[in-house]
């Protein structure tokens, strides 16, 4: 794992955005794996700014998102469809037909998981997968468990994750309890992985992920085994 330490969140966002931009410039028809949450917002802001200046072209890019809340429609303001449209899709020239996320409204979990897993395969896999890091070490919505789950699956969110996400909802009761997510194996098939981490509250878990024992109780530790992982963290998250 390669670690890049930046001074602040904005520097972290710029450094990560440069990695993604380089991928798009070198391979205009790249498949980008995207993430949601508060950490990637600055990255999308930077990428959209470069597009608006004429420095980036997303017209041949395809995107696949890590996850989506189970039961939320794309037009729900708390859905990840809505998040991506607000922060990125509506601000660049990425064709609508190349923007893919799990369908949170599909009640048939088996069919939806199979559909999304097959879709990623049909696209030829992911060139760069962007990841954030949960307080409990989850990546995507792969929560601490007794074993790593390989493929796209429907997951029961932990109390810690629900509590962490409640800031986006009026009441904690409104936070979905389930989500569709890429599995560890799905993520691992990406050619490159870009993990972004910000804030002192993530320093302990980042240290575990990078240097601790590999175990499904801290899902992010599996990234130690991937051949091409870049971690971009601000100094607070890096612990120095």
VORO-256713 format. One record per atom (N, C-alpha, C, O): residue in one letter; atom name; x, y, z. Coordinates in steps of 0.1 Angstrom, whole numbers. Layout:
# VORO-256713
aa	at	east	north	up
A	CA	X	Y	Z;
...
This chain:
# VORO-256713
aa	at	east	north	up
X	N	8	-12	0;
X	CA	0	0	0;
X	C	9	12	0;
X	O	18	14	8;
X	N	6	22	-9;
X	CA	13	34	-10;
X	C	5	45	-2;
X	O	-7	47	-5;
X	N	12	52	7;
X	CA	5	62	15;
X	C	10	76	10;
X	O	22	79	10;
X	N	0	85	7;
X	CA	3	99	4;
X	C	-4	107	16;
X	O	-16	106	18;
X	N	4	115	23;
X	CA	-1	123	34;
X	C	-1	137	29;
X	O	8	143	24;
X	N	-13	144	31;
X	CA	-15	158	28;
X	C	-18	166	40;
X	O	-20	160	51;
X	N	-17	179	39;
X	CA	-18	188	51;
X	C	-33	188	56;
X	O	-36	186	68;
X	N	-42	190	46;
X	CA	-56	192	50;
X	C	-66	184	41;
X	O	-61	178	31;
X	N	-78	185	44;
X	CA	-89	178	36;
X	C	-88	183	22;
X	O	-89	174	12;
X	N	-87	196	19;
X	CA	-87	201	5;
X	C	-75	195	-2;
X	O	-77	192	-14;
X	N	-64	194	4;
X	CA	-52	189	-2;
X	C	-54	174	-5;
X	O	-50	169	-16;
X	N	-60	167	4;
X	CA	-63	153	2;
X	C	-72	151	-10;
X	O	-70	142	-18;
X	N	-83	160	-11;
X	CA	-92	159	-22;
X	C	-85	161	-35;
X	O	-88	154	-45;
X	N	-77	172	-36;
X	CA	-69	175	-48;
X	C	-60	164	-52;
X	O	-59	160	-64;
X	N	-53	158	-43;
X	CA	-44	147	-46;
X	C	-51	135	-52;
X	O	-47	129	-61;
X	N	-62	131	-45;
X	CA	-70	120	-50;
X	C	-76	123	-64;
X	O	-77	114	-72;
X	N	-81	135	-65;
X	CA	-87	139	-78;
X	C	-77	138	-90;
X	O	-80	134	-101;
X	N	-65	142	-87;
X	CA	-54	141	-97;
X	C	-52	127	-101;
X	O	-49	124	-113;
X	N	-53	117	-92;
X	CA	-51	103	-96;
X	C	-62	99	-105;
X	O	-60	92	-115;
X	N	-74	102	-102;
X	CA	-86	99	-110;
X	C	-85	106	-124;
X	O	-88	100	-134;
X	N	-81	119	-124;
X	CA	-80	126	-136;
X	C	-69	120	-145;
X	O	-71	119	-157;
X	N	-58	116	-140;
X	CA	-48	110	-147;
X	C	-53	97	-154;
X	O	-49	94	-166;
X	N	-61	89	-147;
X	CA	-66	77	-152;
X	C	-75	80	-164;
X	O	-74	73	-175;
X	N	-84	90	-163;
X	CA	-93	94	-174;
X	C	-85	99	-186;
X	O	-89	97	-197;
X	N	-75	107	-184;
X	CA	-67	113	-195;
X	C	-60	102	-202;
X	O	-59	101	-214;
X	N	-54	92	-195;
X	CA	-46	81	-201;
X	C	-55	71	-207;
X	O	-51	65	-217;
X	N	-67	69	-202;
X	CA	-77	60	-207;
X	C	-90	66	-207;
X	O	-98	64	-197;
X	N	-94	73	-218;
X	CA	-107	80	-218;
X	C	-119	72	-216;
X	O	-130	77	-211;
X	N	-119	59	-219;
X	CA	-130	50	-217;
X	C	-129	42	-204;
X	O	-134	31	-203;
X	N	-123	48	-194;
X	CA	-121	41	-181;
X	C	-134	38	-175;
X	O	-144	44	-177;
X	N	-134	27	-167;
X	CA	-145	23	-158;
X	C	-141	28	-144;
X	O	-132	22	-138;
X	N	-148	37	-138;
X	CA	-145	42	-125;
X	C	-154	37	-115;
X	O	-166	38	-116;
X	N	-149	31	-104;
X	CA	-158	27	-93;
X	C	-158	39	-83;
X	O	-148	44	-78;
X	N	-170	44	-80;
X	CA	-172	56	-72;
X	C	-178	53	-58;
X	O	-185	43	-56;
X	N	-176	62	-49;
X	CA	-180	61	-35;
X	C	-188	73	-31;
X	O	-187	84	-38;
X	N	-196	72	-21;
X	CA	-204	83	-16;
X	C	-199	86	-1;
X	O	-189	81	3;
X	N	-207	95	6;
X	CA	-203	99	19;
X	C	-196	112	19;
X	O	-194	118	8;
X	N	-193	118	30;
X	CA	-188	131	31;
X	C	-173	132	25;
X	O	-170	143	20;
X	N	-165	122	27;
X	CA	-151	123	23;
X	C	-149	126	8;
X	O	-141	134	5;
X	N	-156	119	-1;
X	CA	-153	121	-15;
X	C	-159	134	-21;
X	O	-156	137	-33;
X	N	-167	142	-14;
X	CA	-173	154	-20;
X	C	-163	163	-25;
X	O	-165	168	-36;
X	N	-152	165	-18;
X	CA	-142	174	-24;
X	C	-135	169	-36;
X	O	-131	177	-45;
X	N	-134	156	-38;
X	CA	-129	150	-50;
X	C	-138	153	-62;
X	O	-133	158	-72;
X	N	-151	151	-60;
X	CA	-160	154	-71;
X	C	-160	169	-74;
X	O	-162	173	-86;
X	N	-159	177	-64;
X	CA	-158	192	-66;
X	C	-146	195	-75;
X	O	-148	203	-85;
X	N	-135	189	-72;
X	CA	-123	192	-80;
X	C	-124	187	-94;
X	O	-121	194	-104;
X	N	-129	175	-96;
X	CA	-131	169	-109;
X	C	-140	177	-118;
X	O	-138	179	-130;
X	N	-152	181	-112;
X	CA	-161	189	-119;
X	C	-155	203	-123;
X	O	-158	208	-134;
X	N	-147	208	-114;
X	CA	-141	221	-118;
X	C	-132	220	-129;
X	O	-131	229	-138;
X	N	-124	209	-130;
X	CA	-115	207	-141;
X	C	-123	205	-154;
X	O	-119	209	-165;
X	N	-134	198	-153;
X	CA	-142	196	-165;
X	C	-148	209	-170;
X	O	-147	212	-182;
X	N	-152	217	-161;
X	CA	-158	230	-165;
X	C	-148	240	-171;
X	O	-152	249	-178;
X	N	-135	238	-168;
X	CA	-124	245	-174;
X	C	-120	239	-187;
X	O	-111	245	-193;
X	N	-126	228	-191;
X	CA	-122	222	-203;
X	C	-109	213	-202;
X	O	-103	209	-212;
X	N	-106	210	-190;
X	CA	-93	202	-188;
X	C	-96	187	-187;
X	O	-86	179	-187;
X	N	-109	183	-185;
X	CA	-112	169	-184;
X	C	-124	166	-193;
X	O	-133	174	-194;
X	N	-125	154	-198;
X	CA	-136	149	-206;
X	C	-141	136	-201;
X	O	-133	126	-201;
X	N	-153	135	-197;
X	CA	-159	123	-192;
X	C	-169	116	-202;
X	O	-176	107	-198;
X	N	-168	120	-214;
X	CA	-178	116	-224;
X	C	-178	101	-227;
X	O	-187	95	-232;
X	N	-166	95	-224;
X	CA	-164	80	-227;
X	C	-163	72	-215;
X	O	-161	60	-215;
X	N	-164	78	-203;
X	CA	-162	72	-190;
X	C	-175	64	-186;
X	O	-186	69	-190;
X	N	-173	53	-179;
X	CA	-184	46	-173;
X	C	-182	46	-158;
X	O	-170	44	-154;
X	N	-192	47	-150;
X	CA	-191	47	-136;
X	C	-200	36	-130;
X	O	-211	34	-134;
X	N	-194	30	-119;
X	CA	-202	20	-112;
X	C	-200	24	-97;
X	O	-189	25	-92;
X	N	-211	25	-90;
X	CA	-210	29	-76;
X	C	-209	17	-67;
X	O	-214	6	-70;
X	N	-203	19	-55;
X	CA	-201	8	-46;
X	C	-214	3	-40;
X	O	-216	-9	-38;
X	N	-224	12	-37;
X	CA	-235	7	-29;
X	C	-247	16	-31;
X	O	-246	27	-37;
X	N	-258	12	-25;
X	CA	-270	20	-24;
X	C	-279	14	-13;
X	O	-279	2	-11;
X	N	-286	23	-6;
X	CA	-295	19	4;
X	C	-307	11	-1;
X	O	-312	14	-12;
X	N	-310	1	6;
X	CA	-321	-8	2;
X	C	-334	0	6;
X	O	-336	4	17;
X	N	-343	0	-4;
X	CA	-356	6	-2;
X	C	-357	21	-6;
X	O	-368	27	-6;
X	N	-346	27	-10;
X	CA	-347	41	-14;
X	C	-347	43	-29;
X	O	-339	37	-36;
X	N	-356	51	-34;
X	CA	-357	53	-48;
X	C	-347	64	-53;
X	O	-342	71	-44;
X	N	-343	64	-65;
X	CA	-333	73	-70;
X	C	-336	88	-67;
X	O	-326	96	-65;
X	N	-349	92	-67;
X	CA	-352	106	-64;
X	C	-353	109	-49;
X	O	-356	120	-46;
X	N	-351	99	-41;
X	CA	-350	102	-26;
X	C	-338	110	-23;
X	O	-327	106	-27;
X	N	-339	121	-16;
X	CA	-327	129	-13;
X	C	-316	122	-5;
X	O	-305	127	-5;
X	N	-319	112	1;
X	CA	-309	104	9;
X	C	-303	93	1;
X	O	-294	86	6;
X	N	-308	90	-11;
X	CA	-303	79	-18;
X	C	-289	83	-24;
X	O	-286	94	-25;
X	N	-281	73	-27;
X	CA	-268	75	-33;
X	C	-269	79	-48;
X	O	-261	86	-53;
X	N	-280	75	-55;
X	CA	-283	81	-68;
X	C	-284	96	-67;
X	O	-278	103	-75;
X	N	-292	101	-58;
X	CA	-294	115	-56;
X	C	-281	122	-53;
X	O	-277	133	-58;
X	N	-273	116	-44;
X	CA	-260	122	-40;
X	C	-251	123	-52;
X	O	-245	134	-54;
X	N	-250	113	-60;
X	CA	-241	113	-71;
X	C	-246	123	-82;
X	O	-237	130	-88;
X	N	-259	124	-84;
X	CA	-264	134	-93;
X	C	-260	148	-88;
X	O	-256	157	-96;
X	N	-262	151	-76;
X	CA	-260	164	-70;
X	C	-245	168	-70;
X	O	-242	179	-74;
X	N	-236	159	-67;
X	CA	-222	162	-65;
X	C	-214	160	-77;
X	O	-203	165	-78;
X	N	-218	152	-86;
X	CA	-209	148	-98;
X	C	-216	147	-111;
X	O	-213	154	-120;
X	N	-226	138	-112;
X	CA	-232	135	-125;
X	C	-237	147	-133;
X	O	-235	148	-145;
X	N	-244	156	-125;
X	CA	-251	167	-132;
X	C	-241	178	-135;
X	O	-244	188	-142;
X	N	-228	177	-131;
X	CA	-218	187	-133;
X	C	-207	184	-143;
X	O	-199	192	-146;
X	N	-208	172	-149;
X	CA	-198	168	-159;
X	C	-206	162	-171;
X	O	-218	160	-170;
X	N	-198	159	-182;
X	CA	-205	153	-194;
X	C	-204	138	-194;
X	O	-202	132	-205;
X	N	-207	132	-183;
X	CA	-208	117	-182;
X	C	-221	113	-187;
X	O	-231	117	-182;
X	N	-222	105	-198;
X	CA	-235	101	-203;
X	C	-243	94	-193;
X	O	-238	85	-185;
X	N	-256	97	-193;
X	CA	-265	91	-183;
X	C	-265	76	-184;
X	O	-267	69	-174;
X	N	-264	70	-197;
X	CA	-264	56	-199;
X	C	-252	49	-194;
X	O	-251	37	-195;
X	N	-242	56	-189;
X	CA	-230	50	-183;
X	C	-228	53	-169;
X	O	-217	52	-163;
X	N	-239	56	-162;
X	CA	-239	59	-147;
X	C	-246	47	-141;
X	O	-259	46	-142;
X	N	-239	39	-134;
X	CA	-246	27	-128;
X	C	-245	26	-113;
X	O	-234	29	-107;
X	N	-256	23	-106;
X	CA	-256	20	-92;
X	C	-266	9	-90;
X	O	-274	5	-98;
X	N	-264	2	-78;
X	CA	-274	-8	-75;
X	C	-288	-2	-74;
X	O	-289	10	-71;
X	N	-298	-10	-77;
X	CA	-312	-5	-77;
X	C	-318	-8	-63;
X	O	-322	-19	-60;
X	N	-318	2	-55;
X	CA	-323	1	-41;
X	C	-338	-3	-40;
X	O	-342	-7	-29;
X	N	-345	-1	-51;
X	CA	-360	-3	-50;
X	C	-363	-18	-54;
X	O	-374	-22	-53;
X	N	-353	-25	-58;
X	CA	-355	-39	-62;
X	C	-356	-48	-49;
X	O	-346	-50	-42;
X	N	-368	-53	-46;
X	CA	-369	-61	-34;
X	C	-364	-75	-35;
X	O	-362	-82	-25;
X	N	-361	-80	-48;
X	CA	-355	-93	-50;
X	C	-340	-92	-49;
X	O	-333	-89	-58;
X	N	-335	-94	-36;
X	CA	-321	-92	-34;
X	C	-312	-101	-42;
X	O	-302	-97	-47;
X	N	-316	-114	-44;
X	CA	-308	-123	-51;
X	C	-306	-119	-66;
X	O	-295	-119	-71;
X	N	-317	-115	-72;
X	CA	-317	-110	-86;
X	C	-309	-97	-87;
X	O	-301	-96	-97;
X	N	-311	-88	-78;
X	CA	-304	-75	-80;
X	C	-289	-77	-78;
X	O	-281	-70	-85;
X	N	-285	-85	-68;
X	CA	-271	-87	-66;
X	C	-264	-94	-78;
X	O	-253	-90	-82;
X	N	-271	-103	-84;
X	CA	-266	-110	-95;
X	C	-265	-101	-107;
X	O	-255	-101	-115;
X	N	-275	-92	-109;
X	CA	-275	-83	-120;
X	C	-263	-73	-119;
X	O	-257	-71	-129;
X	N	-261	-68	-107;
X	CA	-251	-58	-106;
X	C	-237	-64	-107;
X	O	-228	-58	-113;
X	N	-235	-76	-101;
X	CA	-222	-83	-102;
X	C	-219	-86	-117;
X	O	-208	-84	-122;
X	N	-229	-91	-124;
X	CA	-227	-94	-139;
X	C	-224	-82	-147;
X	O	-216	-82	-156;
X	N	-231	-71	-143;
X	CA	-229	-58	-150;
X	C	-214	-54	-150;
X	O	-208	-50	-160;
X	N	-208	-55	-138;
X	CA	-194	-51	-136;
X	C	-185	-60	-145;
X	O	-176	-55	-151;
X	N	-189	-72	-145;
X	CA	-181	-81	-154;
X	C	-182	-78	-168;
X	O	-172	-79	-176;
X	N	-194	-75	-173;
X	CA	-197	-72	-187;
X	C	-189	-59	-191;
X	O	-186	-57	-203;
X	N	-187	-50	-181;
X	CA	-180	-37	-184;
X	C	-165	-40	-185;
X	O	-158	-31	-189;
X	N	-161	-52	-182;
X	CA	-146	-55	-182;
X	C	-139	-52	-170;
X	O	-127	-52	-169;
X	N	-147	-50	-159;
X	CA	-141	-47	-146;
X	C	-138	-32	-144;
X	O	-140	-24	-153;
X	N	-133	-29	-132;
X	CA	-131	-15	-128;
X	C	-117	-11	-129;
X	O	-108	-19	-124;
X	N	-114	0	-135;
X	CA	-100	5	-136;
X	C	-95	11	-123;
X	O	-84	7	-119;
X	N	-102	20	-117;
X	CA	-99	26	-104;
X	C	-111	26	-96;
X	O	-121	31	-99;
X	N	-110	20	-84;
X	CA	-121	20	-74;
X	C	-118	30	-63;
X	O	-108	28	-55;
X	N	-126	40	-61;
X	CA	-125	49	-50;
X	C	-132	44	-38;
X	O	-143	39	-39;
X	N	-125	44	-27;
X	CA	-131	40	-14;
X	C	-130	50	-3;
X	O	-120	57	-3;
X	N	-139	50	6;
X	CA	-138	57	19;
X	C	-136	46	29;
X	O	-136	34	26;
X	N	-134	50	42;
X	CA	-132	41	53;
X	C	-141	44	64;
X	O	-142	55	69;
X	N	-149	34	68;
X	CA	-158	36	79;
X	C	-151	35	93;
X	O	-140	30	93;
X	N	-158	40	103;
X	CA	-152	41	116;
X	C	-149	27	121;
X	O	-140	25	129;
X	N	-156	17	117;
X	CA	-154	3	121;
X	C	-145	-5	111;
X	O	-144	-17	112;
X	N	-140	2	101;
X	CA	-131	-4	91;
X	C	-138	-9	79;
X	O	-133	-16	71;
X	N	-151	-6	78;
X	CA	-159	-11	66;
X	C	-154	-4	53;
X	O	-151	8	54;
X	N	-155	-11	42;
X	CA	-153	-5	29;
X	C	-165	-8	21;
X	O	-169	-20	21;
X	N	-170	1	13;
X	CA	-183	0	8;
X	C	-192	-2	20;
X	O	-190	5	30;
X	N	-202	-11	20;
X	CA	-209	-14	32;
X	C	-206	-28	37;
X	O	-214	-35	42;
X	N	-193	-33	34;
X	CA	-189	-45	39;
X	C	-186	-44	54;
X	O	-175	-39	58;
X	N	-195	-48	62;
X	CA	-194	-46	77;
X	C	-185	-56	83;
X	O	-183	-67	77;
X	N	-180	-54	96;
X	CA	-173	-64	103;
X	C	-182	-77	104;
X	O	-193	-76	107;
X	N	-175	-88	101;
X	CA	-183	-101	101;
X	C	-173	-113	104;
X	O	-161	-110	106;
X	N	-178	-125	103;
X	CA	-170	-136	106;
X	C	-162	-141	93;
X	O	-153	-149	94;
X	N	-166	-136	82;
X	CA	-160	-140	69;
X	C	-162	-129	59;
X	O	-171	-121	60;
X	N	-152	-128	50;
X	CA	-154	-118	39;
X	C	-164	-123	29;
X	O	-164	-135	25;
X	N	-173	-114	25;
X	CA	-183	-117	15;
X	C	-178	-113	1;
X	O	-173	-102	-1;
X	N	-178	-123	-8;
X	CA	-171	-121	-21;
X	C	-178	-111	-31;
X	O	-172	-102	-35;
X	N	-191	-114	-34;
X	CA	-198	-107	-44;
X	C	-207	-96	-39;
X	O	-209	-94	-27;
X	N	-214	-90	-48;
X	CA	-224	-80	-45;
X	C	-235	-87	-36;
X	O	-239	-98	-39;
X	N	-239	-80	-25;
X	CA	-248	-86	-16;
X	C	-256	-76	-9;
X	O	-253	-64	-9;
X	N	-267	-80	-2;
X	CA	-275	-72	6;
X	C	-270	-73	20;
X	O	-270	-85	26;
X	N	-267	-62	27;
X	CA	-261	-63	40;
X	C	-269	-56	51;
X	O	-276	-46	48;
X	N	-270	-62	63;
X	CA	-276	-56	74;
X	C	-265	-46	80;
X	O	-255	-50	84;
X	N	-269	-33	81;
X	CA	-259	-23	86;
X	C	-258	-24	101;
X	O	-268	-27	108;
X	N	-246	-22	106;
X	CA	-244	-23	121;
X	C	-249	-10	127;
X	O	-252	0	121;
X	N	-251	-11	140;
X	CA	-256	0	148;
X	C	-246	12	147;
X	O	-250	24	146;
X	N	-233	9	146;
X	CA	-223	19	145;
X	C	-224	27	132;
X	O	-223	39	131;
X	N	-226	19	121;
X	CA	-228	26	108;
X	C	-241	34	107;
X	O	-241	45	102;
X	N	-252	28	113;
X	CA	-264	36	113;
X	C	-263	49	121;
X	O	-267	59	116;
X	N	-256	48	132;
X	CA	-253	60	140;
X	C	-245	70	133;
X	O	-247	82	133;
X	N	-235	65	125;
X	CA	-226	74	118;
X	C	-233	81	106;
X	O	-230	92	103;
X	N	-243	74	101;
X	CA	-251	80	90;
X	C	-263	88	94;
X	O	-270	94	85;
X	N	-266	88	106;
X	CA	-278	95	111;
X	C	-278	110	108;
X	O	-288	117	108;
X	N	-266	116	107;
X	CA	-264	130	104;
X	C	-270	134	91;
X	O	-273	146	89;
X	N	-273	125	82;
X	CA	-278	128	69;
X	C	-294	127	69;
X	O	-300	130	59;
X	N	-299	123	80;
X	CA	-314	121	82;
X	C	-320	129	93;
X	O	-312	133	102;
X	N	-332	132	92;
X	CA	-339	139	103;
X	C	-339	132	116;
X	O	-337	137	127;
X	N	-342	119	115;
X	CA	-342	110	127;
X	C	-334	97	125;
X	O	-333	93	113;
X	N	-329	92	136;
X	CA	-321	79	134;
X	C	-330	68	129;
X	O	-326	59	122;
X	N	-344	69	132;
X	CA	-353	59	127;
X	C	-354	59	112;
X	O	-359	49	106;
X	N	-351	70	106;
X	CA	-352	71	91;
X	C	-340	65	84;
X	O	-341	63	72;
X	N	-329	62	91;
X	CA	-317	56	84;
X	C	-320	42	80;
X	O	-324	34	88;
X	N	-319	39	67;
X	CA	-321	25	63;
X	C	-312	15	70;
X	O	-301	18	74;
X	N	-318	3	73;
X	CA	-311	-7	80;
X	C	-304	-17	71;
X	O	-296	-25	76;
X	N	-306	-16	58;
X	CA	-300	-25	48;
X	C	-294	-17	36;
X	O	-299	-6	34;
X	N	-285	-23	29;
X	CA	-279	-17	17;
X	C	-274	-28	8;
X	O	-269	-38	12;
X	N	-275	-25	-5;
X	CA	-268	-33	-15;
X	C	-253	-28	-16;
X	O	-251	-16	-15;
X	N	-244	-37	-16;
X	CA	-230	-32	-17;
X	C	-221	-42	-25;
X	O	-224	-54	-25;
X	N	-211	-37	-32;
X	CA	-201	-46	-38;
X	C	-195	-54	-27;
X	O	-193	-49	-16;
X	N	-192	-66	-30;
X	CA	-185	-75	-20;
X	C	-170	-72	-20;
X	O	-165	-65	-29;
X	N	-163	-78	-11;
X	CA	-148	-77	-10;
X	C	-142	-82	-23;
X	O	-133	-76	-29;
X	N	-147	-93	-28;
X	CA	-142	-98	-41;
X	C	-144	-89	-53;
X	O	-135	-88	-61;
X	N	-156	-83	-53;
X	CA	-159	-74	-64;
X	C	-149	-62	-63;
X	O	-143	-58	-74;
X	N	-147	-56	-52;
X	CA	-138	-45	-50;
X	C	-123	-49	-54;
X	O	-116	-42	-60;
X	N	-120	-61	-49;
X	CA	-106	-66	-51;
X	C	-103	-68	-66;
X	O	-91	-68	-70;
X	N	-113	-70	-74;
X	CA	-110	-72	-89;
X	C	-107	-59	-96;
X	O	-102	-59	-107;
X	N	-108	-48	-89;
X	CA	-104	-35	-95;
X	C	-89	-35	-98;
X	O	-82	-40	-89;
X	N	-85	-29	-109;
X	CA	-71	-29	-112;
X	C	-63	-20	-102;
X	O	-52	-24	-98;
X	N	-69	-9	-98;
X	CA	-63	0	-89;
X	C	-74	4	-78;
X	O	-85	5	-81;
X	N	-69	6	-66;
X	CA	-78	10	-55;
X	C	-72	23	-49;
X	O	-60	24	-47;
X	N	-81	33	-47;
X	CA	-78	46	-42;
X	C	-86	48	-29;
X	O	-98	49	-30;
X	N	-80	47	-17;
X	CA	-86	49	-4;
X	C	-83	62	1;
X	O	-72	67	2;
X	N	-94	70	4;
X	CA	-93	84	9;
X	C	-98	84	23;
X	O	-109	79	26;
X	N	-90	90	32;
X	CA	-93	91	47;
X	C	-90	105	52;
X	O	-80	110	49;
X	N	-99	110	60;
X	CA	-98	124	65;
X	C	-102	124	80;
X	O	-112	118	83;
X	N	-95	132	88;
X	CA	-99	134	102;
X	C	-93	126	112;
X	O	-90	114	110;
X	N	-90	132	124;
X	CA	-84	125	135;
X	C	-91	113	140;
X	O	-85	103	145;
X	N	-105	113	138;
X	CA	-113	102	143;
X	C	-111	89	135;
X	O	-115	78	139;
X	N	-104	90	124;
X	CA	-101	78	115;
X	C	-87	73	117;
X	O	-83	63	111;
X	N	-79	80	125;
X	CA	-65	77	126;
X	C	-63	62	131;
X	O	-54	55	126;
X	N	-70	59	141;
X	CA	-68	45	147;
X	C	-72	34	138;
X	O	-65	24	136;
X	N	-84	36	131;
X	CA	-88	25	122;
X	C	-79	25	109;
X	O	-77	14	104;
X	N	-74	36	105;
X	CA	-66	36	93;
X	C	-53	28	96;
X	O	-48	21	88;
X	N	-47	31	108;
X	CA	-35	24	112;
X	C	-38	8	113;
X	O	-29	1	108;
X	N	-50	4	118;
X	CA	-53	-10	118;
X	C	-54	-15	104;
X	O	-49	-26	101;
X	N	-61	-8	95;
X	CA	-63	-12	81;
X	C	-49	-14	74;
X	O	-48	-24	66;
X	N	-40	-5	76;
X	CA	-27	-6	69;
X	C	-17	-15	75;
X	O	-9	-22	68;
X	N	-18	-17	88;
X	CA	-7	-25	95;
X	C	-12	-36	104;
X	O	-4	-44	109;
X	N	-25	-37	106;
X	CA	-30	-47	115;
X	C	-32	-61	108;
X	O	-29	-62	96;
X	N	-36	-70	116;
X	CA	-38	-84	111;
X	C	-50	-84	102;
X	O	-60	-76	104;
X	N	-49	-91	91;
X	CA	-60	-92	81;
X	C	-71	-101	86;
X	O	-69	-113	89;
X	N	-83	-95	88;
X	CA	-94	-102	93;
X	C	-107	-96	89;
X	O	-108	-84	87;
X	N	-117	-104	88;
X	CA	-130	-99	83;
X	C	-137	-90	94;
X	O	-147	-83	91;
X	N	-132	-90	106;
X	CA	-138	-81	117;
X	C	-133	-67	114;
X	O	-140	-58	119;
X	N	-123	-65	106;
X	CA	-119	-52	102;
X	C	-117	-53	86;
X	O	-106	-55	81;
X	N	-128	-52	79;
X	CA	-128	-55	65;
X	C	-118	-48	56;
X	O	-112	-54	47;
X	N	-114	-36	60;
X	CA	-105	-28	52;
X	C	-91	-34	52;
X	O	-83	-31	43;
X	N	-88	-43	62;
X	CA	-74	-49	62;
X	C	-71	-58	50;
X	O	-60	-60	47;
X	N	-82	-62	43;
X	CA	-80	-71	32;
X	C	-72	-63	21;
X	O	-66	-69	12;
X	N	-73	-50	21;
X	CA	-66	-42	11;
X	C	-51	-44	11;
X	O	-44	-41	1;
X	N	-45	-49	22;
X	CA	-31	-51	23;
X	C	-27	-61	12;
X	O	-15	-62	8;
X	N	-36	-70	8;
X	CA	-33	-80	-2;
X	C	-34	-76	-16;
X	O	-30	-84	-25;
X	N	-40	-65	-19;
X	CA	-42	-60	-32;
X	C	-28	-55	-38;
X	O	-20	-49	-30;
X	N	-26	-57	-51;
X	CA	-13	-53	-56;
X	C	-11	-38	-59;
X	O	0	-34	-61;
X	N	-22	-30	-59;
X	CA	-21	-16	-63;
X	C	-31	-8	-55;
X	O	-42	-5	-60;
X	N	-27	-4	-43;
X	CA	-36	4	-35;
X	C	-28	17	-31;
X	O	-17	16	-26;
X	N	-35	28	-33;
X	CA	-30	41	-29;
X	C	-39	47	-18;
X	O	-51	48	-21;
X	N	-33	50	-7;
X	CA	-41	57	4;
X	C	-37	71	4;
X	O	-25	75	5;
X	N	-47	80	3;
X	CA	-45	94	4;
X	C	-52	99	17;
X	O	-64	98	18;
X	N	-44	104	27;
X	CA	-49	108	40;
X	C	-44	121	44;
X	O	-32	125	41;
X	N	-52	129	50;
X	CA	-47	142	56;
X	C	-39	138	69;
X	O	-40	127	74;
X	N	-32	148	74;
X	CA	-22	145	85;
X	C	-30	140	97;
X	O	-25	132	105;
X	N	-42	145	100;
X	CA	-49	141	111;
X	C	-53	126	110;
X	O	-51	118	120;
X	N	-57	121	99;
X	CA	-61	107	97;
X	C	-48	99	97;
X	O	-49	87	102;
X	N	-37	104	91;
X	CA	-25	96	91;
X	C	-18	95	105;
X	O	-10	87	107;
X	N	-22	104	114;
X	CA	-17	103	128;
X	C	-5	110	130;
X	O	2	108	141;
X	N	-1	119	121;
X	CA	11	128	124;
X	C	10	140	115;
X	O	19	149	116;
